[in-house]
Amino acid sequence: MSTFDIRRPRGTDAAAIHDLVAEHDTSVIGRPDMTLTDVADVLEELDLENDSWLIHEGGRVLGWGYAQRQMDSDNVEIDVRARTPQAAALLWDTVTERARRLASEAGHAQVRMDIAVYEQDAAMRAAASERGFAPATSFHRMRIDFPAPAPASVPGTTVETGSPHDEELKRTAHGIQQVGFAQHFGFVPRTFEEWAETMERSSANDWNQLLVARAGGEPAAMLLGTDQFVEDEDCGYVRTLAVLPRFRGRGLGKLLLGHAFAADERRGRVGTILHVDSNNTTPALGLYLSAGMRPVLAIDVWRKVVGGS
């Protein structure tokens, strides 16, 4: 029987973890889907001393897993990447148990555990199903290649561009995002400080890519772009697009997308990418298709709800 060495990962393990993740992704979708920078960002976000594990055997990394509670909610995101079934099984047990404890520590009687699984990943889907997880929703990765259509115009609407020092516009965008996403899958309320800290912890963050649309002078919609897909795809990325409910149906989402596409094209990018929940409470998928985007990848979220411990 194999004997595993289990320890907490460190930031210096990013390259070894990236090799593991890239190998897994290539076997499933034909190419790596995370860069070394992406992995380093994830490690920066995690509580490495409590919520993440590495499995070694003979000096080789066999697996990596983590559990990450979303603020103080009962929602915990988990991930498991492993080179062997034995390492995978051990990590599944470890991260799901930690997820239960994280929910309990936050005072919740239950935990909602979510794991993202590529649509093509038969092994991961089977592992999730065996452990009582079930598909909860699907996210489509959408992409548009340039040149893109010229930005639409909406009468009575202005668009403002953010900057690292414009805190007022950031706070306005945060308010729109919190209300606009309140009914969406996986939403967890965040204060402005929590939201801004989450954004700034990522090396891909760029407040210059923040857009806020005002209708009749009132804040109505926001878009936040980042550089997450610059390194591997040479594309811009729309991390967040939100429209306040009372302003929906006026073309503000398409307006901001057009401005984001034009800005990415000016930056020399070859396209723009975003993710959309196919079960969104708003018809977002139709919006992105109408803006000239196309689906290029599907990622399912599998969920299991159990009592805390």
N, C-alpha and C positions, 0 to 999 in steps of 0.2 A: 504494500500500500504506500502511495506517495505521501511524503511528509512536507507540508507547506510551511513556509515562513510568512507570517502575517504581520504587517506593521502599518503604521500611519505613513501616508505619502508626505513628501516635502516638495517645495517649489522646484528643487533641483531634479526631481523625478519627472518633470514635464516631458522631456525628450523620450524617455522610455515609455511613458504613458501614451504619448502621441504615436509611437510606433505600434503599440497595441491597438489603439483606436483606429489608426489608418489601415492596419491589416484587416480588422473586422469590417470596416466600411467598404474596403475594396472587394472583399469576398461577397458582400451583399449588393452593393450598387455600382461596383466597377471602378471606384475611385475613392480616395480619402475625402471625407466631408468636414474634417476639422483641421485647421492648421496648428502648428506648434504654439502660435500666439493664442489661438482659441483655447487650447488646453491650459495654458498658463493662466488665462483669464478665469477659467472655471476653478482652478486651484486657488486663485486669489479670492474668489467668492466664498469658498467652502470653509467651514470650521474643521481644519485638517486634524486637529487633536482629538476630535470627538466623532466626526461624521463621515470619514472617508477611510478606505482601506486598500492596501496593495498586497497581492499574493505573489510570493517568489518561490521558485524551486530551482536550486542549483545556480542561483544568481540571475535567473531569467524571470522577467515579469510575466506572470500567467494571468493576472486579473486585476481589475480596478473597479471599485464600486463606491457609491456614496448615497447619503440621504440628506436632503436639504429642505428644511421646513420653510414655507413661504411666510415670512414675518412671524406673527404669533398665531397664525391660523391653524386649522386642523389638516391643511393640505401640505403633503410632503412629496417632493419630487425625488425619485430614485433613479439610479442608472447602474447597470452591470455590464462590464465588458470582460470577456475571458477567452483564453486560448484553449481551455479544456473543459469538458462537462463538469469535472470534479470541482475545479476552481469556481465555475459559474454557480454551481449548487451552493457552495459555501458562502459566496458573496450574496446570493439571493436571500439566504437565511439571515445573514448579518445585517444587510441594509433594511430589510422589512422589519426586523426586530427593532432596529434603531429608529425607524419611522414611527413605530408605535410609541416608543418612549418619548420621542420628540413631541408628539401630539399630547401625550399625557403631561409632560413637563409644562406645556403651555395651558394646561387646565381643561383639555378637551376629553370627552368621553369616547370619541371615535377618531379615526385617522382616515383620510382620503389619500391613498398612495397612487401616484401617477408615474408612469414610465413611458417614454417616447420610443416607438418601434417603427423602423422602416417597413413599409407595406410589403416589401419583398423578403423580409427577414423571417423565414419560416422557423428557424431554430428559436429565436427570441419570442416569437408569437406562441410557439408551443410551450416554452418555459413559463411565460406569463399565464397562459391558460391553465397549465397544471397547478399553478399556485393561486388560482381563484380570481385572477385579473380578467377583465373583459373590455373590449373596445368601447371607449367613451365618446371619442370624436376623432376627426382626421384633419390635419393641417396640410394644405397644399402650398408648396413652394412655387411662387409665380415669378416670371421673368419677362422683361421686355428688352429687346436689343435695339440699339440706336442706329439710325436716327429715329426719334420718337415724334409723335404728332405735337404740334405747337400747343402750349397750355390753353385750356379753355378760359373763357371770361364769364364772370357772373356779375351782372349789374348790381351796384350798391355794395360790392365786396372789395375789401382790401386785404393784401397779404403782407405780413411782416416777417422779417428774417431775424433769427436770434443771433446771439453772440455769447461768449463765455462770461461776459460781465453784465449782461442784461437780465438781472434776477427777476425783475417785474414780469418780463415776457415768459420766463421759465415758470413762474408761479401761475400765470394765466394758462399756459399749456398744461400744467399739472392738473389744474381744476377741470379743464375740458376732458383730459384723459380719464380722470377718476369717475366723472359722471358718464362719459361716453362708453366706458368699458364695464360699468357696474353690473350689467346683466350677462356678460360674456363668460365663456367657459374658463375656469381657473382664476377668475379675478380675485385679487386680494387687496383690500384698501391699503394705501400707503400715505403717510404724511408727505408734505413737500420735501422735508429733509431726507426721509427714507427713500423717496423716489429719486431725488437728485443724487444721493450717495450711490444708489444702485447703478445709475447711468454712468457716473464718473469713475466707478470702480473698473469699468471696462476700458481697455486700451483703444477700443474702436470708437468711443464716444467723441462727438464733435458738436458742440452747441451751435456752431455756425450752420448746421443743417436742420435747425429747428425752424418750423414755419407755423404761423398762427394766422388764421383767416378771421376777419371780422365782417359781420353782415350788419349794415346800418350802424356801424360803430360798436356793435356788441361782439364779444368773443364768441365764436361759433364752431371752429374746428382747428385741429392741430395735427402736425406731422413732425416726427423726429426721425431723421436719417442718421446712419452711422457708417463707419468704414469696415464693418464686419466681413464683407465679401470682397474687399479690394485685393487682399493678398492672393487669394486663390482663384477668384473669378474676374478680377478687374471690374467689379460692378459695385454700384452704390447699393445701399440696403435701407429700406423703409422699416424701421423697427416698430414704429407706432403710428397709426392713423386713426383719429377719433373725431366724430362729429356729435355735437350735442343733440339730443333727441328732437328738440323743437326746430332745429335747423336742417334736419335730414330731408332728402328728396329735392334739394335745391342745386345739386351739382357741386357742392363744396369739396367733397372727397376727391372727385375727379379734377377739380381745380388745383388742389394741393398736390395731387399726384403729378399733374403736368408741370408744375413748378419744380418738383423734386427731380423729375426726369430731365428737365432742361438744365438744372444745376449740376446733376451728375454728368451730363454730356459736356458741359463747360469744363468740368474737372478732368475730362479726358477719359472717363469711364466708357466701357463698351455697352453697358446696360444697367438696369436696376432690378433688384430682387426684393421680394417680401414673402411673408407667410400669412395665410388666411385660414381661419377655422371654417371648415365646410358646413358646420352647424351653427354658424354665427347668427345672433339674433337679428342682425341686419343683413340685407342681400349683398354682402361684401364681395363674394366671388363674382357675381355678375358685374359689379362695378369694375373690378380689375380686368375682367375679360373685355369689357367695353372700352377700357383705357388702352387696349392693345397688348396686355400681358397674356402669358400662356402658362399652364401648369407644367412643371418639369420634374417634380418629385412629390410623393405623398408620404407623410409621417403620421402614423396613428398614435393616439394616446390611450393606453390601457390603464384602467383604474380598478382599484380594490378598496372597499370601505369595510373597516373592521373596528371593533372596540379597542380603546387604548389600553395600556398596561400600567 
